[in-house]
Amino acid sequence: MKKNRIDVITLGCSKNLVDSELLMRQLLASGYTVKHDPDKSEGEIVVINTCGFIGDAKEESINMILAFAEAKKERRLNKLFVMGCLTDRYMEELKAEIPEVDGFYGKFGWKTLISDLGKSYRKELALERNITTPSHYAYLKISEGCNRTCSYCSIPVMTGKYRSRQIEEIEEETRRLAASGVKEFQVIAQDLSYYGLDSYKQAKLPELIDRIAKIEGVEWIRLHYAYPANFPLDLLRVMRENENVCKYLDIALQHINDNMLKRMRRNITRRQTLDLLKHIRKEVPGIHIRTTLMVGHPGESQKDFEELLQFVGDMRFERMGAFPYSHEDGTYSHARYRDEIPDAVKQERMDALMALQERISLDINEQKIGDTIKVIVDREEPGYYIGRTEYDSPEIDPEVLIKKNKALDTGEFYGVRISGAQPFDLYGEAI
């Protein structure tokens, strides 16, 4: 156990990661040594930032808490704190079940954690973070909360109403990150499409992206996660006119069958979805669309699923993920529907979707063979440098394995001629 060291463990999404980075900067300013997701935890204090979105994520968070509670019993750490989405949902239950934890804090309660350590929150550092990603890219969170009422989603329960950050504040954070060497910005929110409607009373995402695209040092901007209903169409002009706004859009569609879209409370129809996708591809030629789809929501018939499967085959998304419905307490679906579809059927449907997507991805990747593409190098591994194109977000999308025919620098851009393809990877040579 190392004195004055705090180990911060982050579970869940990139929005959680930003919260951890903000906390870590404050802890460093208070004189602590801080490690993020260490291979071996040796801190006298451990902070676990939890996820409470779906069953698997909750289970992972609880198991992590229990493991460190046991370590505390064995006196391998002095204090254990837990924050994040899981605690927002189950604060009282966690307190009763795991008394070894010294403090539980909701997703937005980490400033209290600092004061409970006997330190003061430093307002002058409000826009500073201890970046845990490779130094050339960072996540840029532009809002908190969500105003949508999707039947299956517990996120509004945990995060509350939508709250847009001010454009000027986001610009200032971007300038600081760019000045520190960050070149690539993953713009994130639970719902990008809603940005500005709460505080500015109009959709402000196009203006925001246009303004940060003009900040010196910003070389790539990538967008996660848009909502299809009331999508801000002027964003497409901004993407087309600014070369540093990647031709990439992460937009979760969830389903295509009208009955399922209504049951999911998505506020969009099949026809509107198809029209939107057609418009996006027309306005931004070459765009790579990432989407997420759900199978097994209550009421999904085999025919509904086959319509979804056909939709994926017809649309040929460049990037796609799928997940099975999880019956989450506190949601509209939990209160009104029975979780009637067996887990085995959900898994079978998800596997069928992903098998189809694998074939589509291979075909799309093979069409890139012979092309020279701009790639940023993320890291070096035995035999290859590992990079990404503008069409690929870190952690979730394909990578480019670059032959070591000459020395390349991490965090720099290179032209790479693509020489081979797999469903979820490309191979190439720097030129």
C-alpha positions as CSV (number, residue, x, y, z in Angstrom):
1,M,0.0,0.0,0.0
2,K,1.5,3.3,-1.1
3,K,0.8,6.3,1.1
4,N,-0.9,9.3,-0.4
5,R,-1.8,7.4,-3.6
6,I,-5.3,7.1,-5.0
7,D,-6.2,4.6,-7.6
8,V,-9.2,5.6,-9.7
9,I,-11.1,2.7,-11.5
10,T,-13.4,3.7,-14.3
11,L,-16.2,1.4,-15.6
12,G,-18.7,2.1,-18.3
13,C,-18.7,4.8,-21.0
14,S,-16.4,7.6,-22.1
15,K,-18.7,10.1,-20.3
16,N,-17.7,8.4,-17.1
17,L,-14.1,8.6,-18.1
18,V,-14.4,12.4,-18.4
19,D,-15.8,12.6,-14.9
20,S,-12.8,10.5,-13.6
21,E,-10.3,12.7,-15.4
22,L,-11.9,15.8,-13.8
23,L,-11.7,14.2,-10.4
24,M,-8.1,13.1,-10.9
25,R,-7.0,16.6,-11.8
26,Q,-8.4,17.9,-8.5
27,L,-6.8,15.1,-6.6
28,L,-3.4,15.8,-8.2
29,A,-3.8,19.5,-7.3
30,S,-4.5,18.4,-3.7
31,G,-1.1,16.6,-3.5
32,Y,-2.1,13.0,-4.2
33,T,-0.4,10.6,-6.5
34,V,-3.1,9.3,-8.8
35,K,-3.2,6.2,-11.0
36,H,-6.0,5.3,-13.4
37,D,-7.0,1.7,-13.9
38,P,-3.6,0.4,-12.6
39,D,-2.5,-3.1,-13.5
40,K,-2.0,-3.6,-9.8
41,S,-3.8,-1.5,-7.2
42,E,-1.4,-0.2,-4.5
43,G,-3.2,3.0,-3.4
44,E,-4.2,3.6,0.1
45,I,-7.4,5.0,-1.3
46,V,-9.5,3.5,-4.1
47,V,-12.2,5.3,-6.0
48,I,-14.5,3.2,-8.3
49,N,-16.5,5.2,-10.9
50,T,-19.4,2.8,-11.7
51,C,-21.8,2.1,-14.5
52,G,-25.5,1.3,-14.0
53,F,-26.8,1.2,-17.6
54,I,-27.7,-2.5,-18.1
55,G,-27.5,-5.8,-16.3
56,D,-23.9,-6.8,-17.4
57,A,-22.6,-3.3,-16.5
58,K,-24.2,-3.3,-13.1
59,E,-22.8,-6.8,-12.4
60,E,-19.3,-5.7,-13.3
61,S,-19.6,-2.6,-11.1
62,I,-20.9,-4.6,-8.1
63,N,-18.2,-7.3,-8.5
64,M,-15.5,-4.6,-8.6
65,I,-16.8,-3.0,-5.4
66,L,-17.0,-6.3,-3.7
67,A,-13.4,-7.2,-4.7
68,F,-12.1,-3.9,-3.2
69,A,-14.3,-4.2,-0.1
70,E,-12.6,-7.6,0.5
71,A,-9.2,-5.9,-0.1
72,K,-10.1,-3.3,2.6
73,K,-11.1,-6.1,5.0
74,E,-7.6,-7.5,4.4
75,R,-6.1,-4.1,5.1
76,R,-4.6,-3.8,1.6
77,L,-6.2,-0.3,1.4
78,N,-7.4,2.2,3.9
79,K,-10.4,3.8,2.3
80,L,-12.8,2.9,-0.5
81,F,-15.1,5.3,-2.2
82,V,-17.7,4.6,-4.9
83,M,-19.3,7.1,-7.3
84,G,-21.1,7.2,-10.7
85,C,-24.3,6.0,-12.2
86,L,-24.8,2.8,-10.2
87,T,-24.8,4.8,-6.9
88,D,-27.4,7.2,-8.3
89,R,-29.8,4.2,-8.9
90,Y,-29.1,2.1,-5.8
91,M,-27.5,4.4,-3.2
92,E,-29.4,3.0,-0.1
93,E,-29.2,-0.6,-1.2
94,L,-25.4,-0.3,-1.7
95,K,-24.9,1.4,1.7
96,A,-26.8,-1.4,3.4
97,E,-25.2,-4.3,1.6
98,I,-21.5,-3.1,1.4
99,P,-20.7,-1.3,4.7
100,E,-17.0,-1.5,3.9
101,V,-17.4,1.4,1.5
102,D,-16.4,4.7,3.2
103,G,-18.6,6.9,0.9
104,F,-21.0,6.6,-1.9
105,Y,-21.5,9.5,-4.3
106,G,-23.8,10.0,-7.3
107,K,-22.6,10.7,-10.8
108,F,-22.4,14.4,-10.0
109,G,-21.3,14.1,-6.4
110,W,-17.6,13.7,-6.7
111,K,-16.9,17.3,-5.5
112,T,-18.2,16.1,-2.1
113,L,-15.8,13.3,-2.3
114,I,-13.0,15.8,-2.4
115,S,-14.2,17.6,0.6
116,D,-14.7,14.3,2.5
117,L,-10.9,13.8,2.0
118,G,-10.4,17.1,3.8
119,K,-9.5,18.9,0.6
120,S,-11.1,21.8,-1.3
121,Y,-12.5,21.8,-4.8
122,R,-10.5,24.3,-6.9
123,K,-12.8,26.2,-9.2
124,E,-9.9,27.6,-11.3
125,L,-9.2,24.0,-12.4
126,A,-12.8,23.4,-13.5
127,L,-11.9,23.0,-17.2
128,E,-8.7,21.0,-16.6
129,R,-8.5,17.2,-16.7
130,N,-5.9,14.6,-16.2
131,I,-6.1,13.0,-19.6
132,T,-6.0,9.2,-19.4
133,T,-6.2,8.5,-23.1
134,P,-3.1,8.6,-25.4
135,S,-2.0,12.3,-25.4
136,H,-3.1,12.9,-29.0
137,Y,-6.9,12.4,-28.4
138,A,-9.4,13.2,-25.8
139,Y,-13.2,13.0,-25.2
140,L,-15.1,16.3,-25.1
141,K,-18.4,16.1,-23.2
142,I,-20.8,18.8,-24.3
143,S,-23.8,18.0,-22.1
144,E,-25.2,16.0,-19.2
145,G,-28.5,14.2,-18.9
146,C,-31.2,13.2,-21.4
147,N,-34.7,14.4,-22.1
148,R,-35.7,11.4,-24.3
149,T,-38.2,8.9,-23.0
150,C,-37.0,5.7,-24.7
151,S,-38.9,2.8,-23.1
152,Y,-35.8,0.6,-22.3
153,C,-33.4,3.3,-21.1
154,S,-32.6,4.0,-17.4
155,I,-30.1,6.8,-18.2
156,P,-32.5,9.7,-17.6
157,V,-33.3,8.2,-14.2
158,M,-29.6,8.4,-13.3
159,T,-28.5,11.6,-15.0
160,G,-31.7,13.8,-14.9
161,K,-32.8,16.3,-17.5
162,Y,-30.6,17.5,-20.4
163,R,-28.2,20.3,-19.5
164,S,-26.1,21.8,-22.4
165,R,-22.7,23.3,-21.5
166,Q,-22.2,26.8,-22.8
167,I,-20.5,27.1,-26.2
168,E,-17.8,29.4,-24.9
169,E,-16.9,27.0,-22.1
170,I,-16.5,24.1,-24.5
171,E,-14.5,26.3,-26.8
172,E,-12.1,27.2,-24.0
173,E,-11.7,23.6,-22.9
174,T,-11.0,22.7,-26.5
175,R,-8.3,25.4,-26.8
176,R,-6.6,24.2,-23.7
177,L,-6.6,20.6,-24.8
178,A,-5.3,21.6,-28.2
179,A,-2.6,23.7,-26.7
180,S,-1.5,20.6,-24.6
181,G,-1.1,18.5,-27.7
182,V,-4.5,16.9,-28.2
183,K,-5.2,16.7,-32.0
184,E,-8.3,14.5,-32.1
185,F,-11.6,15.3,-30.3
186,Q,-14.3,12.7,-29.7
187,V,-17.4,14.9,-29.1
188,I,-19.7,13.0,-26.8
189,A,-23.1,13.4,-25.2
190,Q,-26.0,11.1,-24.4
191,D,-27.8,12.9,-27.2
192,L,-25.9,15.3,-29.5
193,S,-29.0,16.1,-31.4
194,Y,-30.7,17.9,-28.5
195,Y,-27.7,20.1,-27.7
196,G,-28.8,23.7,-27.2
197,L,-32.5,23.2,-27.1
198,D,-32.6,23.5,-23.3
199,S,-30.5,26.6,-22.7
200,Y,-30.4,28.3,-26.2
201,K,-34.0,27.2,-27.2
202,Q,-32.6,26.1,-30.6
203,A,-30.4,23.3,-31.9
204,K,-26.9,24.6,-31.5
205,L,-24.8,21.5,-32.4
206,P,-23.9,22.8,-35.9
207,E,-22.7,26.1,-34.6
208,L,-20.7,24.5,-31.8
209,I,-18.9,22.1,-34.1
210,D,-18.3,24.8,-36.7
211,R,-16.7,27.0,-34.0
212,I,-14.4,24.3,-32.4
213,A,-13.4,23.2,-35.9
214,K,-11.8,26.6,-36.3
215,I,-9.6,26.3,-33.2
216,E,-5.9,26.0,-34.0
217,G,-4.5,22.5,-33.5
218,V,-7.9,20.7,-33.9
219,E,-7.2,18.2,-36.6
220,W,-10.0,15.7,-36.2
221,I,-13.5,16.0,-34.7
222,R,-15.7,12.9,-34.4
223,L,-19.3,12.8,-33.3
224,H,-21.0,10.5,-30.8
225,Y,-24.0,9.9,-30.2
226,A,-26.8,11.5,-32.3
227,Y,-30.5,10.8,-32.0
228,P,-32.4,10.4,-35.2
229,A,-35.6,12.2,-34.3
230,N,-35.3,16.0,-34.9
231,F,-31.7,15.5,-36.2
232,P,-30.1,18.9,-36.8
233,L,-29.6,18.7,-40.5
234,D,-27.4,21.8,-40.8
235,L,-24.7,19.7,-39.1
236,L,-24.2,18.0,-42.4
237,R,-23.2,21.3,-44.1
238,V,-20.7,21.8,-41.2
239,M,-19.3,18.3,-41.8
240,R,-19.0,18.9,-45.5
241,E,-17.4,22.4,-45.2
242,N,-14.8,21.6,-42.5
243,E,-12.1,19.1,-43.5
244,N,-11.3,18.4,-39.8
245,V,-14.8,17.3,-39.0
246,C,-14.6,13.6,-39.7
247,K,-17.0,12.0,-42.1
248,Y,-18.3,9.8,-39.3
249,L,-21.5,9.9,-37.4
250,D,-22.6,7.7,-34.5
251,I,-26.4,7.6,-34.6
252,A,-28.2,5.0,-32.6
253,L,-31.3,3.8,-34.5
254,Q,-32.2,0.8,-32.4
255,H,-34.8,-0.6,-34.8
256,I,-36.6,-0.1,-38.1
257,N,-40.0,-1.8,-37.7
258,D,-42.7,0.8,-37.0
259,N,-44.4,-1.2,-34.3
260,M,-41.1,-1.7,-32.4
261,L,-40.1,2.0,-32.9
262,K,-43.4,2.9,-31.3
263,R,-43.0,0.5,-28.4
264,M,-39.5,1.8,-27.9
265,R,-40.9,5.3,-27.8
266,R,-38.3,6.5,-30.4
267,N,-40.5,9.3,-31.9
268,I,-39.6,8.3,-35.4
269,T,-41.0,6.0,-38.1
270,R,-39.4,3.6,-40.6
271,R,-40.0,6.1,-43.5
272,Q,-38.5,9.0,-41.6
273,T,-35.5,6.9,-40.7
274,L,-34.9,5.8,-44.3
275,D,-35.3,9.4,-45.5
276,L,-32.8,10.7,-42.9
277,L,-30.2,8.1,-43.8
278,K,-30.6,8.9,-47.5
279,H,-30.2,12.6,-46.8
280,I,-27.1,12.1,-44.7
281,R,-25.4,10.1,-47.4
282,K,-26.3,12.5,-50.1
283,E,-25.1,15.6,-48.2
284,V,-21.9,14.1,-46.9
285,P,-20.5,11.8,-49.7
286,G,-18.3,9.0,-48.2
287,I,-19.6,9.4,-44.7
288,H,-19.2,6.3,-42.5
289,I,-22.3,5.8,-40.3
290,R,-22.1,3.8,-37.0
291,T,-25.3,2.7,-35.5
292,T,-26.5,0.6,-32.6
293,L,-29.5,-1.8,-32.8
294,M,-31.5,-3.6,-30.1
295,V,-33.0,-7.1,-30.3
296,G,-35.5,-8.8,-28.0
297,H,-37.4,-5.7,-26.8
298,P,-40.8,-6.9,-25.5
299,G,-43.2,-7.3,-28.4
300,E,-40.5,-8.0,-31.1
301,S,-41.8,-10.9,-33.3
302,Q,-39.7,-13.0,-35.5
303,K,-41.1,-11.1,-38.5
304,D,-40.1,-7.8,-36.8
305,F,-36.6,-9.1,-36.4
306,E,-36.4,-10.3,-40.0
307,E,-37.4,-6.7,-41.1
308,L,-34.5,-5.4,-39.0
309,L,-32.1,-8.0,-40.5
310,Q,-33.2,-7.0,-44.0
311,F,-32.7,-3.3,-43.1
312,V,-29.1,-3.9,-42.1
313,G,-28.5,-5.8,-45.3
314,D,-30.0,-3.0,-47.4
315,M,-28.3,-0.1,-45.6
316,R,-24.9,-1.6,-45.4
317,F,-23.7,0.4,-42.4
318,E,-20.0,0.9,-42.2
319,R,-20.0,0.4,-38.5
320,M,-22.7,-1.4,-36.4
321,G,-23.1,-2.8,-32.9
322,A,-26.1,-4.7,-31.4
323,F,-27.2,-5.6,-27.9
324,P,-30.0,-7.6,-26.4
325,Y,-32.8,-5.9,-24.5
326,S,-32.2,-5.7,-20.7
327,H,-35.3,-5.4,-18.4
328,E,-34.2,-2.4,-16.3
329,D,-36.2,-1.3,-13.3
330,G,-37.4,2.3,-13.3
331,T,-37.9,2.2,-17.1
332,Y,-41.2,2.5,-19.1
333,S,-40.7,-1.1,-20.4
334,H,-40.1,-2.5,-17.0
335,A,-43.4,-1.0,-15.7
336,R,-45.6,-1.9,-18.6
337,Y,-44.2,-5.0,-20.4
338,R,-43.2,-8.5,-19.5
339,D,-39.6,-9.5,-20.5
340,E,-41.1,-12.2,-22.7
341,I,-38.4,-13.1,-25.1
342,P,-36.0,-15.8,-23.9
343,D,-32.4,-14.8,-23.5
344,A,-31.4,-17.6,-25.9
345,V,-33.6,-16.0,-28.6
346,K,-32.2,-12.6,-27.9
347,Q,-28.7,-13.9,-28.3
348,E,-29.5,-15.8,-31.5
349,R,-30.9,-12.6,-33.0
350,M,-28.0,-10.6,-32.0
351,D,-25.6,-13.2,-33.4
352,A,-27.4,-13.2,-36.7
353,L,-27.2,-9.4,-37.0
354,M,-23.5,-9.3,-36.2
355,A,-22.8,-12.2,-38.6
356,L,-24.4,-10.2,-41.4
357,Q,-22.5,-7.1,-40.4
358,E,-19.2,-9.0,-40.4
359,R,-19.8,-9.9,-44.1
360,I,-20.8,-6.3,-44.9
361,S,-17.8,-4.9,-43.1
362,L,-15.4,-7.2,-44.9
363,D,-16.8,-6.2,-48.3
364,I,-16.6,-2.5,-47.4
365,N,-13.0,-2.9,-46.1
366,E,-11.9,-4.8,-49.2
367,Q,-13.0,-1.9,-51.3
368,K,-10.4,0.2,-49.6
369,I,-7.5,-2.0,-50.8
370,G,-5.2,0.1,-53.0
371,D,-6.4,3.4,-51.5
372,T,-4.1,5.8,-49.6
373,I,-5.8,7.0,-46.4
374,K,-4.9,9.5,-43.7
375,V,-4.2,7.6,-40.5
376,I,-3.2,8.6,-37.0
377,V,-0.8,6.3,-35.1
378,D,-2.1,5.3,-31.7
379,R,0.6,2.9,-30.5
380,E,3.4,0.5,-31.5
381,E,3.2,-3.2,-31.2
382,P,5.5,-6.1,-32.2
383,G,5.5,-6.2,-36.0
384,Y,3.1,-3.3,-36.6
385,Y,2.2,0.3,-35.7
386,I,-1.5,0.5,-34.9
387,G,-3.5,3.4,-36.2
388,R,-7.0,4.6,-37.2
389,T,-8.6,6.4,-40.1
390,E,-11.1,9.3,-39.7
391,Y,-13.8,6.7,-39.9
392,D,-12.7,4.9,-36.8
393,S,-13.3,5.9,-33.2
394,P,-10.9,4.6,-30.5
395,E,-11.8,1.3,-28.7
396,I,-14.9,0.5,-30.7
397,D,-14.0,0.7,-34.4
398,P,-11.5,-1.1,-36.8
399,E,-7.8,-0.3,-36.6
400,V,-5.1,-0.1,-39.3
401,L,-2.1,-2.4,-38.8
402,I,0.8,-0.6,-40.5
403,K,3.9,-2.5,-41.6
404,K,7.1,-1.4,-39.9
405,N,8.9,-0.5,-43.1
406,K,10.0,2.8,-41.6
407,A,9.9,4.5,-38.2
408,L,6.6,6.3,-37.4
409,D,5.7,8.5,-34.4
410,T,2.8,7.9,-32.1
411,G,0.2,10.7,-32.3
412,E,1.3,11.7,-35.9
413,F,-0.7,11.5,-39.1
414,Y,0.6,9.5,-42.1
415,G,-0.7,8.5,-45.5
416,V,-1.1,4.7,-45.5
417,R,-1.7,2.6,-48.6
418,I,-4.1,-0.2,-47.8
419,S,-2.9,-3.6,-48.8
420,G,-5.2,-6.0,-47.0
421,A,-8.5,-6.2,-45.2
422,Q,-10.3,-8.3,-42.6
423,P,-13.9,-7.6,-41.4
424,F,-12.7,-5.3,-38.6
425,D,-9.1,-4.4,-39.5
426,L,-7.1,-3.0,-42.3
427,Y,-3.5,-3.6,-43.2
428,G,-1.3,-1.1,-44.9
429,E,2.1,0.5,-45.5
430,A,3.1,4.2,-44.8
431,I,4.2,6.0,-47.9
